[in-house]
Amino acid sequence: MSTTEKETNQPVKKGSFIQENTKSLAFIAGAIVVLIGIYFWYQGVYLKNRAEKAAGEMFKAEQYVGVDSLANIAINGEGGYPGLEKIAAEYENTKSANLANLYLGGIYLRKGEYKKATEALGKYTATGSPVADPLALGLLGDAYSELKDFKQAATYYKKAADKSANKFTSPMFLKKLGLVNEQLKDFKGAAEAYNKIKSQFPDSQEAAMIDEYIARAEAQAK
């Protein structure tokens, strides 16, 4: 019997996963290599190209965002430029699409389309921005307030106030939190929100007349 025949006739040890699944493992290993390659191409080439294109198309839409009379153009686009809705839908996973959802939420709020506002703002992903992130949460609070869903509104106002504590957005959303807590008959929670403005943000615009709100909430809480 030749050496080759002896090697071929060697019994395979049962219970050895590697020996019993050599072909499967080789296939899996190859697939992992391919998937890793696809991932880096997707991140480094595909997403980068889409992000650059989205940013270019976003420029025109941004010019209309703050003008109420041009709100529909900002949403739907004009001529060869897509609107915010199309940018948000077609360029998912890009910064421009994320920002488009924030813009859309603000515009829908101004138009009184509160359900659409919650849908757009719900798609916004936090970026670490000390301005945009709490603003998105606060606008969600505004939308739910207008829909009379004060419990949800309170949740988002609290998140907005805590997200990036500063004297500009935090006292504004704390005051709104207090007001919706009053709507919910949670006067203790309202007083806590108002007192937080007084103690932590005494120089803010909201602090100027906050004593009146504190007195009202504390009187109701008794």
Solvent accessible surface area in square Angstrom, and as a share of the most:
residue,aa,sasa,rsa
1,M,157,0.70
2,S,56,0.36
3,T,99,0.58
4,T,96,0.56
5,E,88,0.39
6,K,110,0.47
7,E,117,0.52
8,T,105,0.61
9,N,96,0.49
10,Q,118,0.52
11,P,116,0.73
12,V,88,0.51
13,K,151,0.64
14,K,178,0.76
15,G,75,0.72
16,S,32,0.21
17,F,130,0.54
18,I,123,0.62
19,Q,94,0.42
20,E,94,0.42
21,N,41,0.21
22,T,84,0.49
23,K,179,0.76
24,S,58,0.37
25,L,61,0.30
26,A,68,0.52
27,F,152,0.63
28,I,88,0.44
29,A,55,0.43
30,G,35,0.34
31,A,34,0.27
32,I,87,0.44
33,V,104,0.60
34,V,90,0.52
35,L,113,0.56
36,I,87,0.44
37,G,42,0.40
38,I,93,0.47
39,Y,119,0.45
40,F,133,0.55
41,W,134,0.47
42,Y,69,0.26
43,Q,79,0.35
44,G,41,0.39
45,V,70,0.40
46,Y,85,0.32
47,L,24,0.12
48,K,119,0.50
49,N,83,0.43
50,R,41,0.15
51,A,37,0.29
52,E,104,0.47
53,K,121,0.51
54,A,0,0.00
55,A,55,0.43
56,G,48,0.46
57,E,39,0.17
58,M,7,0.03
59,F,132,0.55
60,K,57,0.24
61,A,3,0.02
62,E,66,0.30
63,Q,90,0.40
64,Y,30,0.12
65,V,20,0.12
66,G,66,0.63
67,V,66,0.38
68,D,98,0.51
69,S,102,0.66
70,L,56,0.28
71,A,6,0.05
72,N,88,0.45
73,I,45,0.23
74,A,0,0.00
75,I,8,0.04
76,N,103,0.53
77,G,19,0.18
78,E,90,0.40
79,G,83,0.79
80,G,79,0.76
81,Y,106,0.40
82,P,17,0.11
83,G,1,0.01
84,L,0,0.00
85,E,73,0.33
86,K,105,0.45
87,I,0,0.00
88,A,14,0.10
89,A,72,0.56
90,E,88,0.40
91,Y,16,0.06
92,E,110,0.49
93,N,115,0.59
94,T,9,0.05
95,K,184,0.78
96,S,12,0.08
97,A,4,0.03
98,N,23,0.12
99,L,60,0.30
100,A,0,0.00
101,N,13,0.07
102,L,13,0.06
103,Y,55,0.21
104,L,7,0.04
105,G,0,0.00
106,G,15,0.15
107,I,1,0.00
108,Y,10,0.04
109,L,27,0.13
110,R,116,0.42
111,K,78,0.33
112,G,34,0.33
113,E,59,0.26
114,Y,59,0.22
115,K,129,0.55
116,K,98,0.42
117,A,0,0.00
118,T,12,0.07
119,E,92,0.41
120,A,7,0.06
121,L,3,0.02
122,G,55,0.53
123,K,139,0.59
124,Y,30,0.12
125,T,90,0.52
126,A,59,0.46
127,T,86,0.50
128,G,67,0.64
129,S,34,0.22
130,P,83,0.52
131,V,97,0.56
132,A,20,0.16
133,D,4,0.02
134,P,0,0.00
135,L,63,0.31
136,A,4,0.03
137,L,35,0.17
138,G,0,0.00
139,L,30,0.15
140,L,12,0.06
141,G,0,0.00
142,D,28,0.14
143,A,0,0.00
144,Y,41,0.15
145,S,23,0.15
146,E,88,0.40
147,L,74,0.37
148,K,147,0.62
149,D,54,0.28
150,F,43,0.18
151,K,154,0.65
152,Q,67,0.30
153,A,0,0.00
154,A,14,0.10
155,T,58,0.34
156,Y,43,0.16
157,Y,5,0.02
158,K,115,0.49
159,K,101,0.43
160,A,0,0.00
161,A,5,0.04
162,D,72,0.38
163,K,98,0.41
164,S,28,0.18
165,A,80,0.62
166,N,40,0.20
167,K,115,0.49
168,F,150,0.63
169,T,20,0.12
170,S,1,0.00
171,P,0,0.00
172,M,65,0.29
173,F,3,0.01
174,L,7,0.03
175,K,52,0.22
176,K,60,0.25
177,L,18,0.09
178,G,0,0.00
179,L,71,0.35
180,V,8,0.05
181,N,14,0.07
182,E,26,0.12
183,Q,111,0.49
184,L,74,0.37
185,K,150,0.64
186,D,63,0.32
187,F,37,0.15
188,K,141,0.60
189,G,13,0.12
190,A,0,0.00
191,A,8,0.07
192,E,102,0.46
193,A,4,0.03
194,Y,0,0.00
195,N,55,0.28
196,K,70,0.29
197,I,0,0.00
198,K,101,0.43
199,S,84,0.54
200,Q,102,0.45
201,F,21,0.09
202,P,85,0.54
203,D,130,0.67
204,S,11,0.07
205,Q,163,0.73
206,E,36,0.16
207,A,16,0.12
208,A,86,0.67
209,M,119,0.53
210,I,2,0.01
211,D,82,0.43
212,E,106,0.47
213,Y,49,0.19
214,I,16,0.08
215,A,62,0.48
216,R,107,0.39
217,A,0,0.00
218,E,74,0.33
219,A,63,0.49
220,Q,104,0.46
221,A,52,0.40
222,K,205,0.87
